[in-house]
């Protein structure tokens, strides 16, 4: 992905960690947001999908980490399995931490706020994910928000870009 190589990554020679948004028709349609941190994909379920509109905050429910080999998974999880349903790679690319505490994503997540820049095929620019106290302790809720920059887009709906960024596939139907 030569077009997504940053000056910082080229200076150090180190590749940036990767991210993916998988569109997932399980019990209900949602988007799974995953960041490569360490040796796992730290993951959130985003019921309404990402918004490029900085005025919109999306609920992001922290779920179990996934193995790295799940990063570009597309296919159908069989009935009876956890998460049964169709999955496409809605967007993918690389990301870099831009704040607030250094460049260690794991530390920032532990502290409850991670600011990052996405270098994807559909999603670009700066974003933040912020832990909240919503949910009464039943689940770990976060808010995903686009920061105001040249990639921001008012009134954005991810359903306007239904195709997989990996395969170009447009799923037949929602479950």
QUIRA-V289380 format. One record per residue. N is the residue number from 1. RES is the residue in three letters. PHI is phi in degrees with one decimal (NA if undefined). PSI is psi in whole degrees, -180 to 180 (* if undefined). OMEGA is omega in whole degrees, 0 to 359 (* if undefined). Layout:
BEGIN
{{N | RES | PHI | PSI | OMEGA} {N | RES | PHI | PSI | OMEGA}}
END
This chain:
BEGIN
{{1 | UNK | NA | 67 | 184} {2 | UNK | -57.2 | -33 | 183} {3 | UNK | -71.1 | -14 | 181} {4 | UNK | -108.2 | 11 | 180} {5 | UNK | -78.9 | 126 | 181} {6 | UNK | -93.2 | 165 | 177} {7 | UNK | -61.3 | -40 | 181} {8 | UNK | -61.8 | -45 | 180} {9 | UNK | -66.0 | -40 | 182} {10 | UNK | -72.5 | -30 | 178} {11 | UNK | -64.8 | -42 | 184} {12 | UNK | -88.3 | -18 | 184} {13 | UNK | 77.6 | 0 | 182} {14 | UNK | -93.4 | 135 | 176} {15 | UNK | -70.7 | 151 | 176} {16 | UNK | -77.4 | 153 | 174} {17 | UNK | -66.8 | 162 | 186} {18 | UNK | -104.8 | 162 | 174} {19 | UNK | -137.8 | 163 | 173} {20 | UNK | -149.5 | 146 | 164} {21 | UNK | -114.3 | 116 | 176} {22 | UNK | -103.6 | 131 | 176} {23 | UNK | -88.9 | 128 | 194} {24 | UNK | -133.6 | 118 | 175} {25 | UNK | -95.9 | 90 | 176} {26 | UNK | -105.4 | -130 | 176} {27 | UNK | -57.6 | -35 | 175} {28 | UNK | -144.6 | 157 | 178} {29 | UNK | -67.3 | 132 | 174} {30 | UNK | -154.9 | 173 | 177} {31 | UNK | -115.7 | 135 | 175} {32 | UNK | -101.4 | 121 | 179} {33 | UNK | -101.6 | 127 | 183} {34 | UNK | -133.3 | 132 | 176} {35 | UNK | -115.7 | 132 | 176} {36 | UNK | -75.7 | 111 | 179} {37 | UNK | -133.3 | 117 | 186} {38 | UNK | 67.1 | -130 | 183} {39 | UNK | -105.2 | 20 | 181} {40 | UNK | -138.9 | 170 | 171} {41 | UNK | -102.5 | 107 | 175} {42 | UNK | -72.4 | 132 | 196} {43 | UNK | -131.2 | 146 | 175} {44 | UNK | -135.2 | 145 | 170} {45 | UNK | -94.0 | 126 | 182} {46 | UNK | -115.0 | 97 | 188} {47 | UNK | -54.5 | -41 | 184} {48 | UNK | -99.4 | 2 | 182} {49 | UNK | 79.1 | 171 | 182} {50 | UNK | -73.7 | 153 | 175} {51 | UNK | -123.0 | 134 | 176} {52 | UNK | -83.6 | 2 | 181} {53 | UNK | -90.4 | 115 | 181} {54 | UNK | -60.2 | -18 | 179} {55 | UNK | -80.0 | -10 | 185} {56 | UNK | -105.8 | 127 | 174} {57 | UNK | -108.5 | 128 | 181} {58 | UNK | -104.1 | 135 | 172} {59 | UNK | -62.7 | 134 | 177} {60 | UNK | -132.7 | 112 | 185} {61 | UNK | -94.1 | 117 | 181} {62 | UNK | -65.1 | 130 | 179} {63 | UNK | -123.3 | -179 | 184} {64 | UNK | -63.6 | 150 | 175} {65 | UNK | -62.8 | 151 | 178} {66 | UNK | -118.0 | 153 | 178} {67 | UNK | -68.2 | 153 | 181} {68 | UNK | -58.5 | -30 | 182} {69 | UNK | -70.5 | -4 | 176} {70 | UNK | -87.8 | -6 | 187} {71 | UNK | -51.6 | -50 | 184} {72 | UNK | -109.9 | 29 | 179} {73 | UNK | -68.2 | 130 | 168} {74 | UNK | -132.7 | 140 | 178} {75 | UNK | 155.0 | -166 | 181} {76 | UNK | -116.9 | 123 | 174} {77 | UNK | -82.5 | 128 | 187} {78 | UNK | -66.6 | 150 | 175} {79 | UNK | -52.6 | 141 | 180} {80 | UNK | 93.6 | -21 | 176} {81 | UNK | -86.3 | 155 | 175} {82 | UNK | -59.4 | 130 | 179} {83 | UNK | 74.7 | 21 | 182} {84 | UNK | -49.3 | 135 | 179} {85 | UNK | 141.0 | -179 | 184} {86 | UNK | -85.3 | 143 | 180} {87 | UNK | -133.2 | 132 | 170} {88 | UNK | -125.0 | 158 | 173} {89 | UNK | -85.6 | 97 | 183} {90 | UNK | -70.2 | -40 | 175} {91 | UNK | -154.8 | 153 | 177} {92 | UNK | -156.6 | 166 | 179} {93 | UNK | 163.3 | -147 | 181} {94 | UNK | -119.7 | 163 | 176} {95 | UNK | -140.1 | 162 | 174} {96 | UNK | -140.4 | 143 | 179} {97 | UNK | -74.2 | 133 | 177} {98 | UNK | -118.5 | -2 | 176} {99 | UNK | 161.8 | -177 | 357} {100 | UNK | -88.4 | -14 | 185} {101 | UNK | -116.3 | 92 | 177} {102 | UNK | 63.2 | -147 | 184} {103 | UNK | -125.5 | 28 | 180} {104 | UNK | -104.4 | 104 | 184} {105 | UNK | -61.9 | -40 | 182} {106 | UNK | -63.3 | -42 | 179} {107 | UNK | -64.7 | -45 | 180} {108 | UNK | -60.2 | -43 | 179} {109 | UNK | -64.5 | -42 | 177} {110 | UNK | -58.3 | -35 | 180} {111 | UNK | -82.4 | -11 | 173} {112 | UNK | 98.6 | 0 | 178} {113 | UNK | -142.7 | 125 | 175} {114 | UNK | -127.3 | 123 | 173} {115 | UNK | -105.6 | 135 | 185} {116 | UNK | -150.4 | 160 | 175} {117 | UNK | -110.5 | 130 | 176} {118 | UNK | -96.7 | 140 | 176} {119 | UNK | -124.7 | 73 | 184} {120 | UNK | -110.7 | -172 | 179} {121 | UNK | -85.4 | -30 | 178} {122 | UNK | -113.0 | -36 | 184} {123 | UNK | -108.7 | 127 | 181} {124 | UNK | -140.0 | 162 | 175} {125 | UNK | 91.1 | -169 | 188} {126 | UNK | -88.8 | 142 | 182} {127 | UNK | -139.3 | 167 | 173} {128 | UNK | -140.3 | 147 | 171} {129 | UNK | -126.6 | 127 | 191} {130 | UNK | -129.0 | 126 | 177} {131 | UNK | -69.5 | 141 | 179} {132 | UNK | -120.3 | 176 | 175} {133 | UNK | -103.7 | 7 | 179} {134 | UNK | -64.7 | 154 | 174} {135 | UNK | 98.3 | -6 | 175} {136 | UNK | 61.4 | 29 | 177} {137 | UNK | 82.7 | -4 | 180} {138 | UNK | -72.0 | -30 | 179} {139 | UNK | -152.1 | 162 | 181} {140 | UNK | -93.9 | 106 | 182} {141 | UNK | -97.7 | 141 | 178} {142 | UNK | -129.1 | 166 | 172} {143 | UNK | -119.1 | 132 | 177} {144 | UNK | -105.6 | 128 | 183} {145 | UNK | -142.5 | 137 | 174} {146 | UNK | -78.5 | 137 | 176} {147 | UNK | -88.2 | 154 | 178} {148 | UNK | -69.4 | 118 | 175} {149 | UNK | -159.8 | -173 | 184} {150 | UNK | -66.9 | -13 | 180} {151 | UNK | -97.7 | -2 | 179} {152 | UNK | -67.4 | 148 | 181} {153 | UNK | -145.4 | 116 | 180} {154 | UNK | -64.3 | 146 | 174} {155 | UNK | 57.7 | 33 | 181} {156 | UNK | -74.3 | 137 | 176} {157 | UNK | -125.2 | 119 | 182} {158 | UNK | -61.8 | -19 | 179} {159 | UNK | -69.5 | -12 | 176} {160 | UNK | -75.6 | -11 | 178} {161 | UNK | -126.8 | 74 | 190} {162 | UNK | -78.0 | -18 | 188} {163 | UNK | -77.8 | 151 | 173} {164 | UNK | -63.9 | 134 | 176} {165 | UNK | -74.2 | -16 | 182} {166 | UNK | -91.5 | -51 | 187} {167 | UNK | -110.4 | -15 | 185} {168 | UNK | 81.5 | -2 | 182} {169 | UNK | -65.3 | 137 | 170} {170 | UNK | -112.8 | 114 | 183} {171 | UNK | -55.8 | 147 | 183} {172 | UNK | -60.8 | -44 | 187} {173 | UNK | -162.3 | 162 | 169} {174 | UNK | -84.1 | 154 | 178} {175 | UNK | -69.3 | * | *}}
END
